Amino acid sequence: MTELLVRWFIKDKENINDTKVRQSYGRLSGFVGICCNVILFALKLFAGLATGAVSIMADAFNNLSDAASSVVTLIGFHMAGKPADPGHPYGHGRIEYLSGLFIAAAILMTGVELMKSSVEKILHPEAPDFGVASIVILVASILLKLWMCRFNLKLGKRIQSEAMKATAADSLCDCISTSAVLIGVFIAMATGKNPDGWIGALVALFVCFAGFTAARDTIQPLLGQAPDPELVKKIKERVLSEEKILGVHDLIIHDYGPGRRMISLHAEVSYKEDILEAHDLIDNIERDLMKKFQCDATIHMDPVITDDEEMNKARKMVEDMVAAENAGWQIHDFRMVRGSSHTNLIFDLVVAPEELCRKQEIERWMKEKIHDADQSFYAVVTVEQSFL
């Protein structure tokens, strides 16, 4: 069914990096979500009013909040697809994350209200009147929500959309919560006891959990989470695949929304290379990165000296010192400036972000360590963090 809907409603469905195609996937997910959830809300509302079961009513309004979430998703994908303008030179892709955050807030508010109703039912219980129609509606709801979970998960993985993945997770939580309501119905029919309020509270907890999970997944990109390690690996492999590129450092990946990345890095080349040829090589790598990873790439070229035996020996000494202190630390941009009375060793030392609070301590330790190893050496160290 999923592939059939994709073929019917999305042209050029394989070109997932195209903004318009991505918008089409978002529209399809939104329309399917709205239609399915409105149908489920109407059916469960009817069953809840007929039986007086607050757990079924709670589940009905949970579906209504899901329908509202689908509307927000629809609007979010449309606005995120707007092109860049003078006020937003990086485009509007992060609106997709904001729409996911709005959905999470709406889900949490619904969960709180449902919990209030359930507590009231626990304190003042009323005997519900369940029937076969209620059971049929709940079973149909579970089956439909399972399909919606699979549908959104498949689309979310295809276009790498956290909003769709969150919607899939929400649908799975709905399956669990509706199953809990169904179990409550069977318990009431079999024992004559009324667990309705407690089941409603359980549903409310699942709703709140889904809202928290959605908020967590959508807020991370807005805060600037670390890039995907696999993406980092592929970018480095592509740059280093060129024989004249000797090293890569200071790689930074900026996320301005799904499919909207900016990459900057430093590429090391031998100082003996012809500058025009090296520049042409860098340009070719930038264009290839844009094509392969759908990003804007900017590469700074660093010339390095490779045939200075004394400098290579000094660099090896510093690398061994750093590795002995912390295997996760790295150095780059190593230079040696010789003078009549002393020699400056200039380099950057990359440490973990949480270690920047010890920046001055690390710099002082590094300078003392190098000077103790050779009295003619003075270190000029810049301690910085990695953004990966």
C-alpha positions in Angstrom: 0.0 0.0 0.0 2.8 2.4 0.9 4.6 2.0 -2.4 1.3 2.3 -4.3 0.5 5.6 -2.6 4.0 6.9 -3.3 3.7 6.0 -7.0 0.3 7.7 -7.2 1.1 10.9 -5.5 4.9 11.6 -5.8 6.5 12.3 -9.2 10.3 11.5 -9.4 10.0 9.7 -6.1 13.7 8.5 -6.2 15.1 12.1 -6.3 14.7 12.5 -2.5 17.3 15.3 -2.3 15.1 17.6 -4.4 13.2 20.0 -2.2 10.0 19.7 -4.1 10.1 15.9 -4.0 10.7 16.1 -0.2 7.7 18.4 0.1 5.6 15.8 -1.8 6.6 13.1 0.7 5.7 15.5 3.6 2.3 16.2 2.0 1.5 12.5 1.5 2.4 11.7 5.1 0.3 14.7 6.4 -2.8 13.9 4.3 -2.7 10.2 5.2 -2.3 11.1 8.9 -5.2 13.6 8.9 -7.6 11.2 7.1 -6.8 8.2 9.2 -6.8 10.0 12.6 -10.0 11.9 11.9 -11.7 8.6 11.1 -10.4 7.0 14.2 -11.4 10.0 16.3 -15.0 9.8 15.1 -15.3 6.1 15.6 -13.8 6.1 19.1 -15.8 9.2 20.1 -18.9 7.4 19.1 -17.8 4.3 21.1 -16.8 6.4 24.1 -20.1 8.3 24.2 -22.1 5.1 23.8 -20.3 3.2 26.6 -19.3 6.1 28.9 -15.7 4.8 29.0 -13.2 7.5 29.7 -10.3 5.3 28.4 -11.9 5.1 25.0 -12.7 8.9 25.1 -9.1 9.5 26.0 -7.9 7.4 23.1 -10.2 9.3 20.8 -8.8 12.7 21.7 -5.3 11.2 21.4 -6.2 10.5 17.7 -7.5 14.0 17.4 -4.2 15.5 18.6 -2.5 13.2 16.1 -4.6 14.7 13.3 -3.7 18.2 14.4 0.0 17.1 14.4 -0.4 15.9 10.9 -1.7 19.4 9.9 1.3 21.0 11.5 3.6 18.5 9.7 1.9 19.4 6.4 2.4 23.2 7.0 6.0 22.6 8.3 7.1 20.7 5.2 5.6 23.4 3.0 7.3 26.2 4.8 10.6 24.3 5.1 10.7 24.0 1.3 10.7 27.7 0.7 13.9 28.9 -1.0 16.5 31.1 0.6 15.9 34.8 0.7 17.9 37.9 1.9 16.6 37.5 5.4 17.3 33.7 5.5 20.3 33.0 3.3 20.5 29.4 4.5 16.9 28.6 3.6 14.0 27.7 5.8 14.8 24.0 6.4 14.8 24.2 10.2 11.1 25.0 10.2 10.7 21.2 9.8 12.4 20.8 13.2 10.2 23.6 14.7 7.0 21.9 13.5 8.2 18.7 15.2 8.7 20.6 18.4 5.3 22.1 18.2 3.8 18.7 17.6 5.6 17.4 20.7 4.2 20.2 22.8 0.7 19.6 21.6 1.0 15.9 22.4 2.3 16.6 25.9 -0.6 19.0 26.6 -3.1 16.4 25.4 -1.5 13.8 27.7 -1.8 16.1 30.8 -5.5 16.8 30.1 -6.2 13.1 29.6 -4.5 12.3 32.9 -6.7 14.9 34.7 -9.8 13.2 33.2 -8.6 9.7 34.2 -7.8 10.7 37.8 -11.3 12.2 38.1 -12.7 8.9 36.8 -10.6 6.9 39.3 -11.9 9.1 42.2 -15.5 9.0 40.9 -15.9 5.7 38.9 -19.0 5.0 36.8 -19.8 1.6 35.3 -19.3 1.7 31.5 -21.4 -0.3 29.1 -19.2 -2.0 26.6 -20.5 -3.7 23.5 -19.2 -5.7 20.5 -19.1 -2.5 18.4 -16.6 -0.9 20.8 -14.3 -4.0 20.6 -14.5 -4.0 16.8 -13.6 -0.3 16.6 -10.6 -0.7 19.0 -9.3 -3.7 17.1 -9.6 -1.9 13.8 -7.8 1.1 15.3 -4.9 -1.0 16.4 -4.5 -2.5 12.9 -4.7 0.9 11.2 -2.2 2.5 13.6 0.2 -0.4 13.0 0.0 0.3 9.3 0.5 4.1 9.9 3.6 3.3 12.0 5.1 1.3 9.2 4.0 3.8 6.6 5.7 6.8 8.3 8.7 4.9 9.3 9.3 3.8 5.8 8.9 7.3 4.4 11.0 8.8 7.3 13.9 6.5 6.6 13.7 7.1 2.9 14.0 10.9 3.1 15.8 11.0 6.5 13.0 12.9 8.3 13.1 13.0 12.1 9.5 14.5 12.0 8.2 11.4 10.1 10.1 9.0 12.4 8.6 10.7 15.4 5.1 10.3 13.9 5.9 6.6 13.4 6.9 6.3 17.0 3.7 8.1 18.1 1.6 5.7 16.0 3.3 2.7 17.7 2.6 4.3 21.2 -1.0 4.6 20.0 -1.1 0.9 19.3 0.1 0.1 22.8 -2.3 2.5 24.4 -5.3 1.3 22.4 -4.3 -2.3 23.2 -4.4 -1.3 26.9 -7.9 0.1 26.5 -9.0 -3.1 24.8 -7.5 -5.2 27.6 -9.5 -3.0 30.1 -12.7 -3.7 28.1 -12.1 -7.4 28.4 -11.4 -7.2 32.1 -14.6 -5.2 32.7 -16.6 -7.7 30.6 -15.1 -10.7 32.3 -15.0 -9.6 36.0 -17.6 -6.8 36.2 -14.9 -4.6 37.8 -14.2 -1.2 36.3 -10.5 -0.5 35.5 -11.5 2.3 33.1 -9.9 5.2 35.0 -6.7 3.4 35.5 -6.5 2.4 31.9 -7.2 6.0 30.9 -4.3 7.1 33.1 -2.0 4.5 31.4 -3.0 5.9 28.0 -2.2 9.4 29.2 1.2 8.3 30.3 1.9 6.8 26.9 0.8 10.0 25.2 3.1 12.0 27.5 6.0 9.6 26.7 5.4 10.0 23.0 5.4 13.8 23.4 8.7 13.7 25.4 10.4 11.4 22.8 9.3 13.6 19.9 10.5 16.8 21.7 13.9 15.2 22.4 14.4 14.0 18.8 13.5 17.4 17.2 15.2 19.7 19.7 18.7 18.0 19.2 19.3 19.3 15.7 18.2 22.8 16.8 20.7 22.8 19.6 23.5 21.7 17.2 24.0 17.9 17.7 27.1 16.2 16.5 26.9 15.0 12.9 26.4 11.4 11.8 29.8 9.6 12.3 29.1 7.7 9.1 28.7 11.0 7.1 32.0 12.3 8.7 33.8 9.1 7.7 32.6 9.3 4.1 33.5 13.0 3.7 37.1 12.3 5.0 37.4 9.3 2.8 36.4 11.3 -0.3 38.8 14.1 0.4 41.7 11.8 1.3 41.1 9.7 -1.8 43.1 12.3 -3.7 46.8 11.5 -3.6 47.9 15.1 -3.2 45.8 15.6 -0.1 48.0 14.7 2.9 45.5 15.3 5.7 42.2 16.7 6.9 41.3 18.7 10.0 38.9 21.3 11.3 36.0 19.6 9.7 32.7 21.3 10.6 29.2 20.3 9.5 26.4 22.9 9.9 22.8 21.6 9.7 20.2 24.1 8.4 17.5 21.5 8.0 17.2 18.1 6.3 19.1 18.1 3.0 20.6 21.6 3.8 24.1 21.2 5.1 27.2 23.4 4.9 30.6 21.8 5.2 34.0 23.4 5.9 37.3 21.8 6.4 41.1 22.2 6.0 42.9 20.1 3.5 46.7 19.7 3.8 48.8 19.7 0.6 52.6 19.8 0.1 54.1 23.2 0.0 55.9 22.1 -3.2 52.6 21.7 -5.2 51.8 24.3 -7.8 49.3 26.6 -6.2 47.1 26.9 -9.2 46.9 23.1 -9.7 46.3 22.6 -6.0 43.5 25.2 -6.1 41.9 23.5 -9.1 42.0 20.2 -7.2 40.3 21.7 -4.1 37.6 23.2 -6.4 36.9 19.7 -7.9 36.7 18.2 -4.4 34.2 20.9 -3.3 32.0 20.2 -6.3 32.1 16.5 -5.8 31.2 16.8 -2.1 28.2 19.0 -3.1 27.1 16.3 -5.6 27.6 13.3 -3.3 26.3 14.7 0.0 23.9 17.5 -1.1 25.8 20.2 0.8 27.7 23.5 0.2 31.4 22.7 0.8 34.2 25.2 1.5 37.8 23.8 1.8 40.7 25.8 3.1 44.1 24.7 1.7 46.9 24.3 4.2 50.4 24.0 2.7 52.6 21.7 4.8 56.4 21.0 4.8 57.1 17.3 4.5 60.9 17.1 3.8 62.3 18.9 6.8 63.8 16.1 8.9 64.3 18.2 12.0 60.7 19.4 11.9 59.3 15.9 11.3 61.3 14.7 14.3 60.0 17.5 16.5 56.4 16.8 15.4 56.8 13.1 16.2 58.0 14.0 19.6 55.0 16.3 20.3 52.6 13.7 18.9 54.0 11.0 21.2 53.7 13.4 24.2 50.0 14.1 23.4 49.2 10.4 22.8 50.7 9.4 26.1 48.7 12.1 27.9 45.3 11.5 26.1 44.8 9.1 23.1 41.8 11.2 22.1 43.8 14.4 21.6 45.2 15.4 18.2 47.5 18.1 16.8 47.5 19.8 13.4 48.9 22.9 11.6 52.4 22.1 13.0 55.1 24.6 12.1 58.6 25.3 13.3 60.1 28.8 13.3 63.8 28.8 14.0 65.6 31.7 15.7 69.2 32.4 16.8 68.4 31.8 20.5 65.4 29.4 20.4 62.9 27.6 18.1 59.1 28.1 18.3 56.9 25.0 17.7 53.5 26.3 16.7 50.5 24.0 16.5 46.8 23.5 17.4 45.8 20.9 20.0 42.3 19.5 19.6 40.6 18.3 22.8 37.1 17.2 23.8 34.6 20.0 24.3 34.2 19.3 28.1 38.0 19.7 28.5 38.0 23.3 27.3 37.5 24.5 30.8 41.1 23.3 31.4 42.4 25.2 28.4 45.0 27.3 30.2 46.1 24.3 32.3 46.6 22.1 29.1 48.5 24.9 27.3 50.8 25.4 30.3 51.4 21.6 30.6 52.2 21.3 26.9 54.6 24.2 26.9 56.5 22.9 30.0 56.6 19.4 28.6 58.1 20.5 25.3 60.6 22.9 26.9 61.7 20.1 29.4 62.4 17.8 26.4 64.5 20.4 24.6 65.5 23.7 26.3 65.7 25.4 22.8 62.1 24.6 22.1 59.2 27.0 23.0 55.7 25.9 22.3 53.0 28.2 20.9 49.9 26.1 21.5 46.2 26.8 20.6 43.9 24.5 22.4 40.6 24.0 20.6 37.7 21.6 20.4 36.5 19.2 17.7 32.9 19.8 16.4 32.4 16.2 15.4 
